[in-house]
């Protein structure tokens, strides 16, 4: 059941990010969830990170839980015109 919910969530969330080349969301451990994307449509990892944070918050809201950010990692590869970002978060029961 968890895997089906995760798959549906990935499909819904992937439609929200602006032209990502690759995006994934996965539960890593201790209730922590990681959402990451690589995009050629974002010239800065800041913009991609903002979209991922919004998607992560929406993910928790869909579960009627509160979003808690744990870490953010972003990288701009200006030479090849792409950025990538990873957000680790957890959803806390309200």
Gaussian input, Z-matrix of N, CA and C with variables (Angstrom, degrees):
# hf/3-21g

backbone

0 1
 N
 C     1     B1
 C     2     B2     1     A1
 N     3     B3     2     A2     1     D1
 C     4     B4     3     A3     2     D2
 C     5     B5     4     A4     3     D3
 N     6     B6     5     A5     4     D4
 C     7     B7     6     A6     5     D5
 C     8     B8     7     A7     6     D6
 N     9     B9     8     A8     7     D7
 C    10    B10     9     A9     8     D8
 C    11    B11    10    A10     9     D9
 N    12    B12    11    A11    10    D10
 C    13    B13    12    A12    11    D11
 C    14    B14    13    A13    12    D12
 N    15    B15    14    A14    13    D13
 C    16    B16    15    A15    14    D14
 C    17    B17    16    A16    15    D15
 N    18    B18    17    A17    16    D16
 C    19    B19    18    A18    17    D17
 C    20    B20    19    A19    18    D18
 N    21    B21    20    A20    19    D19
 C    22    B22    21    A21    20    D20
 C    23    B23    22    A22    21    D21
 N    24    B24    23    A23    22    D22
 C    25    B25    24    A24    23    D23
 C    26    B26    25    A25    24    D24
 N    27    B27    26    A26    25    D25
 C    28    B28    27    A27    26    D26
 C    29    B29    28    A28    27    D27
 N    30    B30    29    A29    28    D28
 C    31    B31    30    A30    29    D29
 C    32    B32    31    A31    30    D30
 N    33    B33    32    A32    31    D31
 C    34    B34    33    A33    32    D32
 C    35    B35    34    A34    33    D33
 N    36    B36    35    A35    34    D34
 C    37    B37    36    A36    35    D35
 C    38    B38    37    A37    36    D36
 N    39    B39    38    A38    37    D37
 C    40    B40    39    A39    38    D38
 C    41    B41    40    A40    39    D39
 N    42    B42    41    A41    40    D40
 C    43    B43    42    A42    41    D41
 C    44    B44    43    A43    42    D42
 N    45    B45    44    A44    43    D43
 C    46    B46    45    A45    44    D44
 C    47    B47    46    A46    45    D45
 N    48    B48    47    A47    46    D46
 C    49    B49    48    A48    47    D47
 C    50    B50    49    A49    48    D48
 N    51    B51    50    A50    49    D49
 C    52    B52    51    A51    50    D50
 C    53    B53    52    A52    51    D51
 N    54    B54    53    A53    52    D52
 C    55    B55    54    A54    53    D53
 C    56    B56    55    A55    54    D54
 N    57    B57    56    A56    55    D55
 C    58    B58    57    A57    56    D56
 C    59    B59    58    A58    57    D57
 N    60    B60    59    A59    58    D58
 C    61    B61    60    A60    59    D59
 C    62    B62    61    A61    60    D60
 N    63    B63    62    A62    61    D61
 C    64    B64    63    A63    62    D62
 C    65    B65    64    A64    63    D63
 N    66    B66    65    A65    64    D64
 C    67    B67    66    A66    65    D65
 C    68    B68    67    A67    66    D66
 N    69    B69    68    A68    67    D67
 C    70    B70    69    A69    68    D68
 C    71    B71    70    A70    69    D69
 N    72    B72    71    A71    70    D70
 C    73    B73    72    A72    71    D71
 C    74    B74    73    A73    72    D72
 N    75    B75    74    A74    73    D73
 C    76    B76    75    A75    74    D74
 C    77    B77    76    A76    75    D75
 N    78    B78    77    A77    76    D76
 C    79    B79    78    A78    77    D77
 C    80    B80    79    A79    78    D78
 N    81    B81    80    A80    79    D79
 C    82    B82    81    A81    80    D80
 C    83    B83    82    A82    81    D81
 N    84    B84    83    A83    82    D82
 C    85    B85    84    A84    83    D83
 C    86    B86    85    A85    84    D84
 N    87    B87    86    A86    85    D85
 C    88    B88    87    A87    86    D86
 C    89    B89    88    A88    87    D87
 N    90    B90    89    A89    88    D88
 C    91    B91    90    A90    89    D89
 C    92    B92    91    A91    90    D90
 N    93    B93    92    A92    91    D91
 C    94    B94    93    A93    92    D92
 C    95    B95    94    A94    93    D93
 N    96    B96    95    A95    94    D94
 C    97    B97    96    A96    95    D95
 C    98    B98    97    A97    96    D96
 N    99    B99    98    A98    97    D97
 C   100   B100    99    A99    98    D98
 C   101   B101   100   A100    99    D99
 N   102   B102   101   A101   100   D100
 C   103   B103   102   A102   101   D101
 C   104   B104   103   A103   102   D102
 N   105   B105   104   A104   103   D103
 C   106   B106   105   A105   104   D104
 C   107   B107   106   A106   105   D105
 N   108   B108   107   A107   106   D106
 C   109   B109   108   A108   107   D107
 C   110   B110   109   A109   108   D108
 N   111   B111   110   A110   109   D109
 C   112   B112   111   A111   110   D110
 C   113   B113   112   A112   111   D111
 N   114   B114   113   A113   112   D112
 C   115   B115   114   A114   113   D113
 C   116   B116   115   A115   114   D114
 N   117   B117   116   A116   115   D115
 C   118   B118   117   A117   116   D116
 C   119   B119   118   A118   117   D117
 N   120   B120   119   A119   118   D118
 C   121   B121   120   A120   119   D119
 C   122   B122   121   A121   120   D120
 N   123   B123   122   A122   121   D121
 C   124   B124   123   A123   122   D122
 C   125   B125   124   A124   123   D123
 N   126   B126   125   A125   124   D124
 C   127   B127   126   A126   125   D125
 C   128   B128   127   A127   126   D126
 N   129   B129   128   A128   127   D127
 C   130   B130   129   A129   128   D128
 C   131   B131   130   A130   129   D129
 N   132   B132   131   A131   130   D130
 C   133   B133   132   A132   131   D131
 C   134   B134   133   A133   132   D132
 N   135   B135   134   A134   133   D133
 C   136   B136   135   A135   134   D134
 C   137   B137   136   A136   135   D135
 N   138   B138   137   A137   136   D136
 C   139   B139   138   A138   137   D137
 C   140   B140   139   A139   138   D138
 N   141   B141   140   A140   139   D139
 C   142   B142   141   A141   140   D140
 C   143   B143   142   A142   141   D141
 N   144   B144   143   A143   142   D142
 C   145   B145   144   A144   143   D143
 C   146   B146   145   A145   144   D144
 N   147   B147   146   A146   145   D145
 C   148   B148   147   A147   146   D146
 C   149   B149   148   A148   147   D147
 N   150   B150   149   A149   148   D148
 C   151   B151   150   A150   149   D149
 C   152   B152   151   A151   150   D150
 N   153   B153   152   A152   151   D151
 C   154   B154   153   A153   152   D152
 C   155   B155   154   A154   153   D153
 N   156   B156   155   A155   154   D154
 C   157   B157   156   A156   155   D155
 C   158   B158   157   A157   156   D156
 N   159   B159   158   A158   157   D157
 C   160   B160   159   A159   158   D158
 C   161   B161   160   A160   159   D159
 N   162   B162   161   A161   160   D160
 C   163   B163   162   A162   161   D161
 C   164   B164   163   A163   162   D162
 N   165   B165   164   A164   163   D163
 C   166   B166   165   A165   164   D164
 C   167   B167   166   A166   165   D165
 N   168   B168   167   A167   166   D166
 C   169   B169   168   A168   167   D167
 C   170   B170   169   A169   168   D168
 N   171   B171   170   A170   169   D169
 C   172   B172   171   A171   170   D170
 C   173   B173   172   A172   171   D171
 N   174   B174   173   A173   172   D172
 C   175   B175   174   A174   173   D173
 C   176   B176   175   A175   174   D174
 N   177   B177   176   A176   175   D175
 C   178   B178   177   A177   176   D176
 C   179   B179   178   A178   177   D177
 N   180   B180   179   A179   178   D178
 C   181   B181   180   A180   179   D179
 C   182   B182   181   A181   180   D180
 N   183   B183   182   A182   181   D181
 C   184   B184   183   A183   182   D182
 C   185   B185   184   A184   183   D183
 N   186   B186   185   A185   184   D184
 C   187   B187   186   A186   185   D185
 C   188   B188   187   A187   186   D186
 N   189   B189   188   A188   187   D187
 C   190   B190   189   A189   188   D188
 C   191   B191   190   A190   189   D189
 N   192   B192   191   A191   190   D190
 C   193   B193   192   A192   191   D191
 C   194   B194   193   A193   192   D192
 N   195   B195   194   A194   193   D193
 C   196   B196   195   A195   194   D194
 C   197   B197   196   A196   195   D195
 N   198   B198   197   A197   196   D196
 C   199   B199   198   A198   197   D197
 C   200   B200   199   A199   198   D198
 N   201   B201   200   A200   199   D199
 C   202   B202   201   A201   200   D200
 C   203   B203   202   A202   201   D201
 N   204   B204   203   A203   202   D202
 C   205   B205   204   A204   203   D203
 C   206   B206   205   A205   204   D204
 N   207   B207   206   A206   205   D205
 C   208   B208   207   A207   206   D206
 C   209   B209   208   A208   207   D207
 N   210   B210   209   A209   208   D208
 C   211   B211   210   A210   209   D209
 C   212   B212   211   A211   210   D210
 N   213   B213   212   A212   211   D211
 C   214   B214   213   A213   212   D212
 C   215   B215   214   A214   213   D213
 N   216   B216   215   A215   214   D214
 C   217   B217   216   A216   215   D215
 C   218   B218   217   A217   216   D216
 N   219   B219   218   A218   217   D217
 C   220   B220   219   A219   218   D218
 C   221   B221   220   A220   219   D219
 N   222   B222   221   A221   220   D220
 C   223   B223   222   A222   221   D221
 C   224   B224   223   A223   222   D222
 N   225   B225   224   A224   223   D223
 C   226   B226   225   A225   224   D224
 C   227   B227   226   A226   225   D225
 N   228   B228   227   A227   226   D226
 C   229   B229   228   A228   227   D227
 C   230   B230   229   A229   228   D228
 N   231   B231   230   A230   229   D229
 C   232   B232   231   A231   230   D230
 C   233   B233   232   A232   231   D231
 N   234   B234   233   A233   232   D232
 C   235   B235   234   A234   233   D233
 C   236   B236   235   A235   234   D234
 N   237   B237   236   A236   235   D235
 C   238   B238   237   A237   236   D236
 C   239   B239   238   A238   237   D237
 N   240   B240   239   A239   238   D238
 C   241   B241   240   A240   239   D239
 C   242   B242   241   A241   240   D240
 N   243   B243   242   A242   241   D241
 C   244   B244   243   A243   242   D242
 C   245   B245   244   A244   243   D243
 N   246   B246   245   A245   244   D244
 C   247   B247   246   A246   245   D245
 C   248   B248   247   A247   246   D246
 N   249   B249   248   A248   247   D247
 C   250   B250   249   A249   248   D248
 C   251   B251   250   A250   249   D249
 N   252   B252   251   A251   250   D250
 C   253   B253   252   A252   251   D251
 C   254   B254   253   A253   252   D252
 N   255   B255   254   A254   253   D253
 C   256   B256   255   A255   254   D254
 C   257   B257   256   A256   255   D255
 N   258   B258   257   A257   256   D256
 C   259   B259   258   A258   257   D257
 C   260   B260   259   A259   258   D258
 N   261   B261   260   A260   259   D259
 C   262   B262   261   A261   260   D260
 C   263   B263   262   A262   261   D261
 N   264   B264   263   A263   262   D262
 C   265   B265   264   A264   263   D263
 C   266   B266   265   A265   264   D264
 N   267   B267   266   A266   265   D265
 C   268   B268   267   A267   266   D266
 C   269   B269   268   A268   267   D267
 N   270   B270   269   A269   268   D268
 C   271   B271   270   A270   269   D269
 C   272   B272   271   A271   270   D270
 N   273   B273   272   A272   271   D271
 C   274   B274   273   A273   272   D272
 C   275   B275   274   A274   273   D273
 N   276   B276   275   A275   274   D274
 C   277   B277   276   A276   275   D275
 C   278   B278   277   A277   276   D276
 N   279   B279   278   A278   277   D277
 C   280   B280   279   A279   278   D278
 C   281   B281   280   A280   279   D279

   B1=1.4428
   B2=1.5322
   B3=1.3464
   B4=1.4613
   B5=1.5261
   B6=1.3340
   B7=1.4582
   B8=1.5241
   B9=1.3458
   B10=1.4650
   B11=1.5233
   B12=1.3272
   B13=1.4613
   B14=1.5228
   B15=1.3207
   B16=1.4590
   B17=1.5262
   B18=1.3163
   B19=1.4559
   B20=1.5261
   B21=1.3291
   B22=1.4619
   B23=1.5216
   B24=1.3155
   B25=1.4602
   B26=1.5193
   B27=1.3145
   B28=1.4662
   B29=1.5240
   B30=1.3113
   B31=1.4592
   B32=1.5202
   B33=1.3367
   B34=1.4606
   B35=1.5131
   B36=1.3173
   B37=1.4608
   B38=1.5254
   B39=1.3169
   B40=1.4606
   B41=1.5243
   B42=1.3002
   B43=1.4497
   B44=1.5110
   B45=1.3214
   B46=1.4529
   B47=1.5277
   B48=1.3059
   B49=1.4638
   B50=1.5276
   B51=1.3128
   B52=1.4555
   B53=1.5255
   B54=1.2921
   B55=1.4589
   B56=1.5370
   B57=1.3380
   B58=1.4656
   B59=1.5211
   B60=1.2862
   B61=1.4549
   B62=1.5262
   B63=1.3161
   B64=1.4542
   B65=1.5151
   B66=1.3317
   B67=1.4533
   B68=1.5185
   B69=1.3225
   B70=1.4581
   B71=1.5130
   B72=1.3184
   B73=1.4556
   B74=1.5216
   B75=1.3234
   B76=1.4613
   B77=1.5187
   B78=1.3234
   B79=1.4577
   B80=1.5227
   B81=1.3424
   B82=1.4586
   B83=1.5316
   B84=1.3030
   B85=1.4666
   B86=1.5181
   B87=1.3150
   B88=1.4696
   B89=1.5298
   B90=1.3422
   B91=1.4536
   B92=1.5167
   B93=1.3172
   B94=1.4659
   B95=1.5312
   B96=1.3230
   B97=1.4548
   B98=1.5197
   B99=1.3129
   B100=1.4683
   B101=1.5229
   B102=1.3157
   B103=1.4544
   B104=1.5233
   B105=1.3302
   B106=1.4612
   B107=1.5163
   B108=1.3336
   B109=1.4576
   B110=1.5172
   B111=1.3164
   B112=1.4526
   B113=1.5180
   B114=1.3235
   B115=1.4629
   B116=1.5122
   B117=1.3245
   B118=1.4534
   B119=1.5202
   B120=1.3404
   B121=1.4558
   B122=1.5143
   B123=1.3092
   B124=1.4638
   B125=1.5212
   B126=1.2985
   B127=1.4673
   B128=1.5225
   B129=1.3461
   B130=1.4561
   B131=1.5215
   B132=1.3109
   B133=1.4569
   B134=1.5104
   B135=1.3370
   B136=1.4621
   B137=1.5224
   B138=1.3272
   B139=1.4602
   B140=1.5237
   B141=1.3197
   B142=1.4583
   B143=1.5279
   B144=1.3277
   B145=1.4601
   B146=1.5243
   B147=1.3309
   B148=1.4632
   B149=1.5296
   B150=1.3280
   B151=1.4621
   B152=1.5199
   B153=1.3206
   B154=1.4621
   B155=1.5187
   B156=1.3354
   B157=1.4706
   B158=1.5245
   B159=1.3249
   B160=1.4567
   B161=1.5234
   B162=1.3255
   B163=1.4655
   B164=1.5197
   B165=1.3271
   B166=1.4684
   B167=1.5255
   B168=1.3322
   B169=1.4654
   B170=1.5289
   B171=1.3195
   B172=1.4670
   B173=1.5233
   B174=1.3271
   B175=1.4609
   B176=1.5299
   B177=1.3341
   B178=1.4632
   B179=1.5310
   B180=1.3199
   B181=1.4651
   B182=1.5227
   B183=1.3305
   B184=1.4685
   B185=1.5197
   B186=1.3172
   B187=1.4670
   B188=1.5284
   B189=1.3582
   B190=1.4719
   B191=1.5225
   B192=1.3329
   B193=1.4526
   B194=1.5204
   B195=1.3192
   B196=1.4635
   B197=1.5270
   B198=1.3246
   B199=1.4649
   B200=1.5259
   B201=1.3372
   B202=1.4667
   B203=1.5244
   B204=1.3326
   B205=1.4727
   B206=1.5158
   B207=1.3270
   B208=1.4586
   B209=1.5283
   B210=1.3337
   B211=1.4669
   B212=1.5259
   B213=1.3306
   B214=1.4647
   B215=1.5242
   B216=1.3244
   B217=1.4667
   B218=1.5252
   B219=1.3185
   B220=1.4650
   B221=1.5174
   B222=1.3283
   B223=1.4580
   B224=1.5276
   B225=1.3120
   B226=1.4580
   B227=1.5210
   B228=1.2985
   B229=1.4554
   B230=1.5240
   B231=1.3155
   B232=1.4670
   B233=1.5298
   B234=1.3051
   B235=1.4670
   B236=1.5303
   B237=1.3481
   B238=1.4621
   B239=1.5329
   B240=1.3418
   B241=1.4701
   B242=1.5259
   B243=1.3125
   B244=1.4528
   B245=1.5166
   B246=1.3193
   B247=1.4622
   B248=1.5172
   B249=1.3140
   B250=1.4622
   B251=1.5129
   B252=1.3178
   B253=1.4490
   B254=1.5226
   B255=1.3125
   B256=1.4584
   B257=1.5304
   B258=1.3173
   B259=1.4580
   B260=1.5296
   B261=1.3260
   B262=1.4584
   B263=1.5286
   B264=1.3325
   B265=1.4582
   B266=1.5197
   B267=1.3076
   B268=1.4715
   B269=1.5180
   B270=1.3057
   B271=1.4540
   B272=1.5315
   B273=1.3191
   B274=1.4580
   B275=1.5249
   B276=1.3366
   B277=1.4624
   B278=1.5176
   B279=1.3273
   B280=1.4690
   B281=1.5117
   A1=110.70
   A2=116.58
   A3=120.10
   A4=111.38
   A5=116.34
   A6=119.57
   A7=110.87
   A8=116.97
   A9=119.58
   A10=110.77
   A11=116.72
   A12=120.94
   A13=109.93
   A14=116.57
   A15=120.84
   A16=110.85
   A17=117.38
   A18=120.96
   A19=111.25
   A20=117.13
   A21=121.08
   A22=110.02
   A23=116.71
   A24=120.87
   A25=111.03
   A26=117.20
   A27=120.73
   A28=110.04
   A29=116.71
   A30=119.69
   A31=111.78
   A32=117.05
   A33=120.55
   A34=110.89
   A35=116.70
   A36=121.00
   A37=111.14
   A38=117.65
   A39=119.57
   A40=111.84
   A41=117.74
   A42=120.45
   A43=113.01
   A44=117.84
   A45=122.01
   A46=113.51
   A47=118.37
   A48=121.22
   A49=108.85
   A50=116.92
   A51=122.80
   A52=111.54
   A53=116.98
   A54=126.26
   A55=115.36
   A56=117.81
   A57=116.93
   A58=110.22
   A59=115.29
   A60=119.75
   A61=108.92
   A62=115.49
   A63=121.05
   A64=107.50
   A65=117.43
   A66=121.26
   A67=109.10
   A68=116.33
   A69=119.46
   A70=110.10
   A71=114.25
   A72=121.35
   A73=106.50
   A74=116.27
   A75=120.26
   A76=110.60
   A77=115.37
   A78=120.44
   A79=106.72
   A80=117.17
   A81=119.01
   A82=112.27
   A83=119.33
   A84=121.19
   A85=109.94
   A86=116.73
   A87=123.81
   A88=112.44
   A89=116.91
   A90=120.70
   A91=114.26
   A92=116.83
   A93=119.90
   A94=109.23
   A95=114.79
   A96=121.40
   A97=107.54
   A98=115.95
   A99=121.20
   A100=108.66
   A101=115.81
   A102=121.94
   A103=106.55
   A104=115.94
   A105=119.36
   A106=109.98
   A107=115.64
   A108=120.83
   A109=110.33
   A110=113.95
   A111=123.06
   A112=105.75
   A113=117.04
   A114=119.62
   A115=111.95
   A116=115.39
   A117=121.29
   A118=110.16
   A119=116.82
   A120=121.40
   A121=113.85
   A122=118.00
   A123=122.19
   A124=108.63
   A125=116.64
   A126=119.40
   A127=111.61
   A128=116.58
   A129=120.38
   A130=110.21
   A131=115.82
   A132=120.51
   A133=112.76
   A134=117.82
   A135=121.28
   A136=111.21
   A137=117.29
   A138=121.03
   A139=111.23
   A140=116.60
   A141=120.96
   A142=110.14
   A143=116.75
   A144=121.33
   A145=111.18
   A146=116.86
   A147=120.49
   A148=110.81
   A149=117.30
   A150=120.41
   A151=111.21
   A152=117.72
   A153=120.30
   A154=111.22
   A155=117.12
   A156=120.33
   A157=110.61
   A158=116.80
   A159=121.01
   A160=110.48
   A161=117.29
   A162=121.16
   A163=111.76
   A164=116.80
   A165=120.65
   A166=110.28
   A167=116.23
   A168=120.07
   A169=110.35
   A170=117.45
   A171=121.54
   A172=111.23
   A173=116.83
   A174=122.23
   A175=109.89
   A176=116.75
   A177=120.80
   A178=111.48
   A179=116.78
   A180=120.62
   A181=110.19
   A182=117.59
   A183=121.39
   A184=111.51
   A185=116.50
   A186=121.72
   A187=111.73
   A188=116.66
   A189=122.81
   A190=111.28
   A191=115.45
   A192=121.20
   A193=109.56
   A194=114.86
   A195=121.97
   A196=109.70
   A197=116.18
   A198=123.36
   A199=110.27
   A200=116.66
   A201=121.72
   A202=108.35
   A203=115.90
   A204=120.67
   A205=109.22
   A206=116.14
   A207=121.70
   A208=110.23
   A209=116.71
   A210=119.08
   A211=110.44
   A212=114.08
   A213=121.79
   A214=107.67
   A215=115.48
   A216=120.78
   A217=107.05
   A218=116.85
   A219=120.54
   A220=110.04
   A221=114.43
   A222=120.07
   A223=108.77
   A224=115.96
   A225=122.29
   A226=107.92
   A227=115.91
   A228=120.71
   A229=106.62
   A230=115.43
   A231=121.16
   A232=112.70
   A233=116.62
   A234=119.85
   A235=110.83
   A236=116.41
   A237=121.08
   A238=112.17
   A239=118.06
   A240=124.50
   A241=113.94
   A242=116.99
   A243=119.85
   A244=109.45
   A245=115.04
   A246=120.63
   A247=108.12
   A248=115.38
   A249=119.18
   A250=109.04
   A251=114.68
   A252=120.55
   A253=109.88
   A254=115.80
   A255=122.16
   A256=108.46
   A257=115.79
   A258=121.84
   A259=106.59
   A260=116.33
   A261=122.07
   A262=106.40
   A263=115.39
   A264=120.38
   A265=109.74
   A266=114.53
   A267=119.49
   A268=107.81
   A269=115.14
   A270=121.94
   A271=107.81
   A272=116.11
   A273=121.76
   A274=109.26
   A275=118.19
   A276=119.72
   A277=110.89
   A278=115.18
   A279=119.76
   A280=111.22
   D1=-43.11
   D2=179.09
   D3=-60.95
   D4=-40.46
   D5=-178.90
   D6=-66.63
   D7=-37.91
   D8=177.45
   D9=-65.27
   D10=-42.83
   D11=178.41
   D12=-62.70
   D13=-41.84
   D14=179.47
   D15=-64.15
   D16=-41.49
   D17=179.00
   D18=-63.74
   D19=-45.07
   D20=178.13
   D21=-61.96
   D22=-42.40
   D23=179.66
   D24=-62.74
   D25=-42.24
   D26=178.76
   D27=-60.12
   D28=-42.57
   D29=179.87
   D30=-65.67
   D31=-41.19
   D32=179.36
   D33=-68.27
   D34=-48.35
   D35=-177.83
   D36=-66.06
   D37=-36.16
   D38=-178.13
   D39=-65.07
   D40=-25.79
   D41=176.11
   D42=-73.58
   D43=-16.66
   D44=-176.57
   D45=-89.18
   D46=-23.43
   D47=-177.45
   D48=-83.71
   D49=137.97
   D50=-176.77
   D51=-72.58
   D52=108.43
   D53=174.79
   D54=41.56
   D55=54.19
   D56=176.41
   D57=-74.37
   D58=145.61
   D59=175.06
   D60=-76.60
   D61=-37.42
   D62=-179.76
   D63=-151.05
   D64=133.44
   D65=177.48
   D66=-143.55
   D67=143.93
   D68=177.15
   D69=-150.16
   D70=153.59
   D71=174.72
   D72=-132.49
   D73=135.19
   D74=-176.51
   D75=-151.32
   D76=145.48
   D77=172.96
   D78=-81.33
   D79=126.80
   D80=-175.29
   D81=-98.66
   D82=-56.68
   D83=173.85
   D84=-173.51
   D85=160.55
   D86=178.43
   D87=49.36
   D88=36.24
   D89=179.02
   D90=78.07
   D91=5.08
   D92=178.28
   D93=-82.87
   D94=141.52
   D95=-178.88
   D96=-122.61
   D97=140.84
   D98=179.75
   D99=-119.28
   D100=130.76
   D101=173.73
   D102=-122.91
   D103=131.54
   D104=-177.77
   D105=-143.50
   D106=155.02
   D107=179.82
   D108=-152.49
   D109=152.64
   D110=171.07
   D111=-119.90
   D112=133.77
   D113=-176.31
   D114=-141.46
   D115=136.75
   D116=171.79
   D117=-91.75
   D118=-9.87
   D119=-177.42
   D120=-88.90
   D121=-1.49
   D122=179.97
   D123=-119.04
   D124=121.76
   D125=-179.76
   D126=-80.02
   D127=-11.63
   D128=179.72
   D129=-136.82
   D130=138.94
   D131=176.22
   D132=-63.24
   D133=-20.73
   D134=178.71
   D135=-62.86
   D136=-43.58
   D137=-179.46
   D138=-68.07
   D139=-42.03
   D140=177.91
   D141=-64.09
   D142=-41.80
   D143=178.52
   D144=-61.58
   D145=-41.65
   D146=178.90
   D147=-60.49
   D148=-41.03
   D149=178.21
   D150=-67.54
   D151=-40.11
   D152=178.71
   D153=-65.88
   D154=-39.46
   D155=177.33
   D156=-61.78
   D157=-41.55
   D158=178.14
   D159=-63.93
   D160=-43.33
   D161=178.10
   D162=-64.30
   D163=-39.09
   D164=178.38
   D165=-64.98
   D166=-42.57
   D167=178.53
   D168=-63.64
   D169=-42.61
   D170=177.42
   D171=-62.46
   D172=-37.41
   D173=177.89
   D174=-57.91
   D175=-46.36
   D176=179.98
   D177=-68.80
   D178=-39.78
   D179=179.55
   D180=-61.17
   D181=-39.29
   D182=178.07
   D183=-61.19
   D184=-27.19
   D185=178.53
   D186=-93.33
   D187=7.99
   D188=-176.50
   D189=56.33
   D190=42.46
   D191=179.44
   D192=-129.64
   D193=169.67
   D194=-178.03
   D195=-97.96
   D196=137.53
   D197=-179.96
   D198=-79.56
   D199=134.61
   D200=172.97
   D201=-132.68
   D202=116.81
   D203=179.00
   D204=-77.69
   D205=135.78
   D206=177.87
   D207=-106.13
   D208=-49.41
   D209=178.84
   D210=-155.90
   D211=158.39
   D212=177.54
   D213=-136.60
   D214=133.82
   D215=175.44
   D216=-131.77
   D217=129.34
   D218=179.65
   D219=-137.44
   D220=153.89
   D221=-178.40
   D222=-148.22
   D223=136.39
   D224=174.61
   D225=-109.02
   D226=129.94
   D227=175.34
   D228=-114.71
   D229=81.16
   D230=-173.71
   D231=-65.29
   D232=-29.51
   D233=-178.76
   D234=-62.71
   D235=-35.26
   D236=-179.35
   D237=-109.66
   D238=8.00
   D239=175.13
   D240=57.61
   D241=50.54
   D242=171.74
   D243=-144.59
   D244=162.90
   D245=175.92
   D246=-135.21
   D247=156.88
   D248=173.30
   D249=-138.64
   D250=154.91
   D251=-176.74
   D252=-149.94
   D253=146.94
   D254=176.84
   D255=-134.57
   D256=131.79
   D257=178.51
   D258=-122.28
   D259=128.22
   D260=174.09
   D261=-109.59
   D262=130.61
   D263=-175.91
   D264=-148.90
   D265=175.80
   D266=172.56
   D267=-142.05
   D268=154.54
   D269=176.05
   D270=-104.21
   D271=124.23
   D272=-175.42
   D273=-108.06
   D274=130.56
   D275=176.52
   D276=-58.30
   D277=140.18
   D278=-178.91
   D279=-83.80

